[in-house]
């Protein structure tokens, strides 16, 4: 299987690169991509950039260049539920926009001709359920072009999506682009901070200081377990 892996920031990509065997670096429209193998699968790892437009453009670039059978988005996210502690892992079952509303008579997050929620790849979800540890959760991730840092912002997201577990700035747009291109998508995110439950800015900074390589190694395990 050919698997594209996207992360928003250089420091996230840097935690994935050591997992790649036989790596070579190529350029896709002047952007670096890292080709090689994880397990018996071919992979292409790229930074997608922060936010919905950057991530959608770069997943499209990856798909056009690499023609993957699956795209995995990995990286960090903010907790949007008391279940999600710093270091908890989310395997998304669905992704939705928390900052999209097209007017009266429409459902929040729904754009004409598209599903209100984008379903994630069933094989990845099932594989993860079989080997999940205690700190792994399965559920909805919500995305928007805003770093969520305040309790009232989390409350707003939960008012729209009571089942939301985490929030980020890329997953829904990556899932959206994959949906349009007919490519299965999976999202695996580790919680770096918990908006509204603590000083999440400090949590976020301290999380990176602790260099959470072990959480990104879960992506390696997931890929190795795929057929």
N, C-alpha and C positions, 0 to 999 in steps of 0.2 A: 504494500500500500504506500502511496505517496501522501505525505502529511505536511501541510503548511502550518507553521506555528508563528503567531503574532503576539507581540507584547508592546505596550505603549511607549516605554522609556528605555534608554540605553542601559540603565542599571538593572532593569528586568531582563533584557536580552543577555546581559553579561552573566546572569545566573543560569541561563539555559545553554549557552555556548559550550561550557565544559562537559555537557552531557552528550555532545555530538562526536561521533567517530568518523575518521577519514574526512575531515572537514575541509572545504574549500570556500573561498570568499569570491562572490561575483557581484556585479552591479546590475540592478534593475532600475532603469531610468535614473541613474546616478545614486541610487540608494543601495546600501550594502545588504546582501543576503548571504546567509551561511548555509551551505549545502553539505549533506553528509548522511549519516545513519544514526538512528536510535533504535536499538534492538535490530530487527530485520527489516525495518521500514526506512524508506528514503524520506528525508525531511528537508524543508527549506524554512529557515528561521529569519524573520524580519522584524524590525521596529516599525510599528504602524503609526506612531505619533499619538499625541493626546487629543481626544475629542472625536466627535462623530464624523466630521468631514475628512480629517486626516486618516482615520482608521478605515473608512469606507473606500477612499481612494487607494490606499495601500494594500488592502486585501484584494481589491480588483487587480492591481498590478501583480500581486503574487499569483493569483489565479490564472491570469493571462500568460505569465512566464512559466509557471511550474505545473499547471494543470493538476492540482492535488485531488485526491479522492476524499479528503477530509481536511478541514481547517480547524485548528485549536487556538483559541485565544486564552492566554494565560497572563498572570500578573497579580497586582494587588487590587483590593477593593475596600470600601468602607462598609462596616456592619450596619444593617438597617433593622436588626431584630435582636432581642436579648439573647437568642440562641447563639449568635455569632460573636465569639470572643476574638481578641487579637490572636492570630495564629490558626484560627479555624479555617477549614478549607470548604469552599463551595464548589460542587459540581452542578452547574446550572441545568435545569430541566427546560426552562423557558427564559427568554429575554424580552424586555419591553422598554419602550421609551417613557420616562416620567416627565418629559418636558415637551410633549407633542399633544396638541389639541386642535382639531380642525373645525371647531365651531359647533353651534347647536345641532343636536340630533346625531352627533358622532360620539363614539366611545373614546375615552382618553387613551392616547398612544396609538390610535388607529388612523392609518392613512388609506385613502381610497384604493381598493384593489389589493391590499396587503392584509395579512392577519394582524390582529391587535397584539398578539404575542407570537414570537418566533420560537418554534420547537427545536430543541437540541437533538443531536444524533443519539438514537436509541441504543446503539451498540456500545458507545462510550459510557452512557449512563448505566447500562446493565453490567458492564465490566467493572465499573467503579463500585456498584452496590455489592458485588460479590466479595470485594476485597477491602471495603471501607473500614477505616479505623473510627474510633469514637469521636474524633473531632471533625469528621467529614459530614456535611449536610448537603441535601439535595433540594433544589427549589428555584424560585424566580430571582433573577438579577435584573435590576432596573438601571437604565442609562440616561444620561443627559449631559449637556455641556456646562456643567458646574461642579466644582469640588464641594461636596456636602460636608459642612462642618458644624451646623447648628441643630439643636433639638427640633426646632420648629420646621426645619427643612426635611428632616426625617419624618416628622409627623405628617407633613403634606404628602410625601411619597406613600406613606402607609395609609393615608386616607383614600388614595387612588388604588393602591395595590396592597391590601392588608396582608397578603402572603409574601410580600417582598422580603428577602433575607439580606441582600447586599445591594450596594449601588456603586456604579462606576461611570466612566465617560466614553466607553468604546463598545462594550459587548453587544448592545442591541444593533448598532450600526454595522458591525461586522456580521452579525447574524442576518441582518437585512440584505447586505450585499451578497452574502452566500446564498440566501434564498432566491434572489434575482438571478444568480448565476447557476443555480441548481447544484450547489456543492454542499454536502452535509457540514454542519458546524457543531463545535463543542466549546464550552467555556469552563475553565477551571481557574478559580481565583482564590487567593489567600487573603484573609482579613488583616489589614494593616492598622486599622483604627476604628473606633466606635463612636461616631458622631452622636452627641447628645447624652452619652453615658459617661464621658470623661473628657479631659483635655485632648481632643483627638489630634490636634496639630503636633503636640509633643509625642503622642503615641506613634504617629506616622514617622516622625524623625527618628525616634528610638528604635522603631521596627527595622529601619534600614541599617542602623548602627549595629544591630544584632546579626546582620548578614544571613537572612533566612534561606540558605541554600537547600535545606532539607525539605522545605515546602515546595520548591520548584522541582525537586527530584520526584515529586508525585506525578508530574507530567511524564517523566521518563518511565515510571512504573505503568502508568495508564497506556502509553504507547506500546510498551513491550508486551502488554497483555492483550492487545488487539490482534485479531487474526490477520 
